[in-house]
């Protein structure tokens, strides 16, 4: 599965050099309804869920990605107004979860937790991957990681490329002032071929497309012999 991660130029260069992504905590996300996709009506269930919510905020990290790099809105919001970079990678041997977008919050999912029952795994994933329908332009997929199984660095948690993330593309935004050659210097040879290219606004639609009059740079796979 090919997934895409948009960020500012300086963070993209750091990601590529260090071969790892910074994980986001629940508190760092930009939606105040994170983990609140399910309605909780009963008072005892609300209290139980508040405790669960607090635990998740401290123990779960995530990498928020998209299935597409062609949305101008995504570039505006997450790619530093098209001055940033999009990192495309294939996921091998790890799970990513598709976000579901809904008009209303899920009902009937959490009432039982106020009576001492635990959440089932599928219920937990539903809570972690449900957002309001107005976010649907993101086409989001999420990777999750346990923070209590990782050592923080300066208060931050990271997800290494190896062994599951295979770098495949680095896309420079339409207004990015770096060259493909400069970005190529930050990319280390891996087991896969990596293409670096420039994007532009399409001539005939509201999409971001490849700028074909600028040549791509390819980082060839390292020789394992």
PECOR-V406169 format. One record per residue. N is the residue number from 1. RES is the residue in three letters. PSI is psi in whole degrees, -180 to 180 (none if undefined). OMEGA is omega in radians with two decimals (999 if undefined). NEAR is the number of other C-alpha atoms within 12 Angstrom. Layout:
n = <N;N>
res = <RES;RES>
psi = <PSI;PSI>
omega = <OMEGA;OMEGA>
near = <NEAR;NEAR>
//
This chain:
n = <1;2;3;4;5;6;7;8;9;10;11;12;13;14;15;16;17;18;19;20;21;22;23;24;25;26;27;28;29;30;31;32;33;34;35;36;37;38;39;40;41;42;43;44;45;46;47;48;49;50;51;52;53;54;55;56;57;58;59;60;61;62;63;64;65;66;67;68;69;70;71;72;73;74;75;76;77;78;79;80;81;82;83;84;85;86;87;88;89;90;91;92;93;94;95;96;97;98;99;100;101;102;103;104;105;106;107;108;109;110;111;112;113;114;115;116;117;118;119;120;121;122;123;124;125;126;127;128;129;130;131;132;133;134;135;136;137;138;139;140;141;142;143;144;145;146;147;148;149;150;151;152;153;154;155;156;157;158;159;160;161;162;163;164;165;166;167;168;169;170;171;172;173;174;175;176;177;178;179;180;181;182;183;184;185;186;187;188;189;190;191;192;193;194;195;196;197;198;199;200;201;202;203;204;205;206;207;208;209;210;211;212;213;214;215;216;217;218;219;220;221;222;223;224;225>
res = <UNK;UNK;UNK;UNK;UNK;UNK;UNK;UNK;UNK;UNK;UNK;UNK;UNK;UNK;UNK;UNK;UNK;UNK;UNK;UNK;UNK;UNK;UNK;UNK;UNK;UNK;UNK;UNK;UNK;UNK;UNK;UNK;UNK;UNK;UNK;UNK;UNK;UNK;UNK;UNK;UNK;UNK;UNK;UNK;UNK;UNK;UNK;UNK;UNK;UNK;UNK;UNK;UNK;UNK;UNK;UNK;UNK;UNK;UNK;UNK;UNK;UNK;UNK;UNK;UNK;UNK;UNK;UNK;UNK;UNK;UNK;UNK;UNK;UNK;UNK;UNK;UNK;UNK;UNK;UNK;UNK;UNK;UNK;UNK;UNK;UNK;UNK;UNK;UNK;UNK;UNK;UNK;UNK;UNK;UNK;UNK;UNK;UNK;UNK;UNK;UNK;UNK;UNK;UNK;UNK;UNK;UNK;UNK;UNK;UNK;UNK;UNK;UNK;UNK;UNK;UNK;UNK;UNK;UNK;UNK;UNK;UNK;UNK;UNK;UNK;UNK;UNK;UNK;UNK;UNK;UNK;UNK;UNK;UNK;UNK;UNK;UNK;UNK;UNK;UNK;UNK;UNK;UNK;UNK;UNK;UNK;UNK;UNK;UNK;UNK;UNK;UNK;UNK;UNK;UNK;UNK;UNK;UNK;UNK;UNK;UNK;UNK;UNK;UNK;UNK;UNK;UNK;UNK;UNK;UNK;UNK;UNK;UNK;UNK;UNK;UNK;UNK;UNK;UNK;UNK;UNK;UNK;UNK;UNK;UNK;UNK;UNK;UNK;UNK;UNK;UNK;UNK;UNK;UNK;UNK;UNK;UNK;UNK;UNK;UNK;UNK;UNK;UNK;UNK;UNK;UNK;UNK;UNK;UNK;UNK;UNK;UNK;UNK;UNK;UNK;UNK;UNK;UNK;UNK;UNK;UNK;UNK;UNK;UNK;UNK>
psi = <129;125;157;140;119;139;176;158;-47;-35;-35;-43;-39;-45;-47;-40;-40;-10;51;153;148;132;142;141;165;-40;-23;-11;157;5;116;-11;11;133;11;28;-15;137;141;106;-46;139;-44;-35;-38;-44;-44;-40;-33;-39;-42;-43;-44;-40;-45;-39;-29;-18;-12;128;155;154;118;120;177;160;-6;149;7;-1;120;-28;-41;-42;-38;-43;-43;-18;31;52;42;8;-3;-154;146;128;119;135;155;143;125;112;17;159;141;148;128;135;136;135;130;153;-41;158;148;135;154;6;-31;-6;-32;-19;-17;-5;25;6;149;158;140;160;-41;-30;-40;-44;-36;-42;-40;-15;27;127;164;146;-25;-13;3;-22;-20;-24;52;142;143;140;136;150;144;121;-29;-4;10;148;124;153;113;38;4;152;148;155;112;150;-50;140;-3;-20;120;106;131;-33;146;118;121;135;162;-28;13;131;2;154;161;-31;-39;-45;-36;-30;-21;-11;123;142;136;-159;-1;157;134;129;134;124;168;144;164;168;137;154;-25;11;170;63;159;132;172;139;100;-18;-1;130;143;158;135;133;112;153;145;153;116;-8;none>
omega = <3.11;3.12;-3.05;-3.12;-3.12;3.14;3.07;-3.11;-3.07;3.12;3.09;3.12;3.10;3.12;-3.07;-3.13;-3.08;-3.13;3.11;3.06;2.96;3.08;3.04;2.97;3.14;-3.08;-3.09;-3.06;-2.98;-3.14;-3.14;3.12;3.07;-3.09;3.13;3.13;3.12;3.09;3.11;-3.05;-3.05;-3.04;-3.13;3.10;3.11;3.13;3.13;-3.12;3.07;3.10;3.12;3.13;3.13;3.11;-3.13;3.14;-3.10;-2.97;-3.07;2.99;-3.13;2.99;-3.08;-3.07;3.12;3.08;-3.06;3.03;-2.97;-3.09;3.09;3.12;3.10;3.10;3.14;-3.06;-3.00;-3.12;3.07;3.08;3.10;3.08;-3.04;-3.01;3.04;-3.13;3.13;-3.12;3.01;3.13;-3.06;3.05;3.08;-3.08;2.94;-3.04;-3.13;3.09;3.08;-3.10;-3.03;3.07;-3.08;3.10;-3.10;3.10;3.06;-3.07;-2.96;-3.05;-3.06;-3.05;3.07;-3.13;3.02;3.13;-3.12;3.05;2.98;-3.09;-3.13;3.07;3.11;3.14;3.10;3.13;-3.09;-3.03;3.09;3.13;3.09;-3.00;-3.12;3.08;-2.97;3.12;-3.10;-3.08;-2.92;2.93;-3.05;2.97;-3.10;3.11;3.10;3.14;-3.12;3.08;-3.10;3.09;-3.14;3.02;-3.07;3.11;-3.11;3.13;-3.02;3.05;-3.12;3.03;-3.13;0.11;-2.92;-3.06;-3.11;-3.12;-3.11;-3.08;2.93;-3.01;3.13;-3.13;-3.08;-3.13;-3.13;-3.08;3.07;3.08;3.10;3.12;3.12;3.13;-3.13;-3.14;3.14;-3.05;3.11;3.06;3.12;3.12;-3.12;3.08;-3.11;3.09;3.09;-3.11;-3.09;3.09;3.07;3.02;-3.13;3.12;-2.98;3.13;3.08;3.14;2.97;-3.05;3.11;3.05;-2.96;-3.11;3.01;-3.07;3.02;2.96;-3.13;2.99;-3.05;3.13;3.09;3.11;-3.09;-3.09;999>
near = <24;22;35;40;47;46;38;30;35;22;27;36;31;21;31;39;21;19;28;29;35;33;33;29;30;29;22;19;17;15;16;13;23;28;36;31;33;33;22;26;21;19;17;19;27;23;21;25;33;20;16;24;27;19;20;27;24;23;24;31;33;35;35;36;36;36;31;29;44;34;33;30;24;34;40;25;20;31;34;27;23;34;32;36;44;49;47;35;35;30;26;18;12;18;20;29;29;27;31;28;26;20;15;17;26;26;19;16;29;37;26;24;27;23;17;14;15;19;22;14;10;13;23;26;26;29;36;36;35;34;33;26;19;15;24;23;24;34;29;32;33;33;34;31;29;24;27;15;14;18;13;17;12;8;14;17;28;29;31;22;29;21;17;21;34;33;43;35;38;45;49;48;42;34;26;29;21;27;28;32;22;19;38;28;20;26;35;27;24;23;22;23;24;32;30;37;36;36;38;30;24;17;11;9;12;13;20;29;26;26;22;13;11;17;16;24;25;26;28;21;19;14;11;9;5>
//
